[in-house]
Amino acid sequence: MRNILVLGGGKIGSLIAVLLTETGEYNVHLGDVDQEATQRLAKDMTHPNFHVHIVDVMADQALPKFLAKTPVDGIISSLPFFCNPTVGEAARTHGIHYFDLTEDVQVTERIKALSQGATQAFVPQCGLAPGFISIVANELMTHFMEIESVKMRVGALPVNPSNRLKYSLTWSTDGLINEYGNLCYGIEQGEKVPLQPLEGYETIEVDGLLYEAFNTSGGLGTLADTYAGRVKTMNYKTLRYPGHCEKIHLLMNDLKLNDDRETLKRILEHAIPKTLQDVVLIYAAVNGRQDGELFEENYVKKIYPQTIAGKLWSAIQVTTASGICSVVDLVFANPSKYHGFVTQEMFALQDILANRFGQHFA
């Protein structure tokens, strides 16, 4: 049985733990700084292969001390992005596989540096965007001899929006603000270029519904580095209901709350409701040359909440947790194939969809 440590028992981490525990093939240790969260999870999960621990990753030497007492084969971080370098350093020191959900570009660069010369796998950006959308786009790109443009669009939205932002907090508020406020990257004229968040506005219609799309940070993952010089245009944008971008622009830029993110976080968490009634929209479009002719291929999928282990989980929980669990499964099944710094585009879409966790995308 594989021993794995899941750090963070929040919206995503709790489902990651459930999915892995339910297989009976993982001995899951869940660590969180919140004692109430660990007690709640321990009450809900009575499997003999599930264990909870109080672990404060940011306390001095807390994680290395824990790993010295509780050896594991891998760590999954579902913590806020700024915790991940500390987790990565511990993984490198103890020679264990590392996985995270980060959208933060600088954190990913730090993990890449830590992975140099490692025999274990360091796999950041394993969620939905970045993560699954990168795997989808990469698969579409393999169908073309010459690639003109790549569009990647993802949205996690309330099915029934009830506020002016037409949005609900479906995952990490820190991660959301990070995406809205940090520099973005894309490919233009074959070169990797910086792009401004909340810019690049466009609209897109799917199944008769209109959405807006705009630049957000991190969703492209490592694809811009992998395909620079091989693709003319590539970008990632977040999907929202029309009107959202304008109001976020007011908050972050006009009112300068991008410079006071703690205040913005308090405002959003006080005013914006959470929901389990959400929908995840995944859209990728690639056009280029096939046998000399110009073609376009699309991948469009809507995913709704699902019942897993007798409990209803939101669509963003299902897609994010399933994405990272399928990658974890593949790495453990193929340790000689995946080591050092592992990008999402190194995983084949057919392998993800055929995986027991990836089937939640079907």
PyMOL commands that set and color helices and strands:
alter all, ss='L'
color gray80, all
select helices_A, chain A and resi 11-23+35-44+62-69+81-94+105-115+132-141+173-181+223-227+244-254+257-259+261-271+315-333+344-346+349-354+358-361
alter helices_A, ss='H'
color red, helices_A
select strands_A, chain A and resi 2-7+26-32+50-54+74-77+97-100+121-123+146-158+184-188+191-195+202-206+209-215+231-240+278-290+293-303+306-308+311-313+340-341
alter strands_A, ss='S'
color yellow, strands_A
deselect
rebuild
show_as cartoon
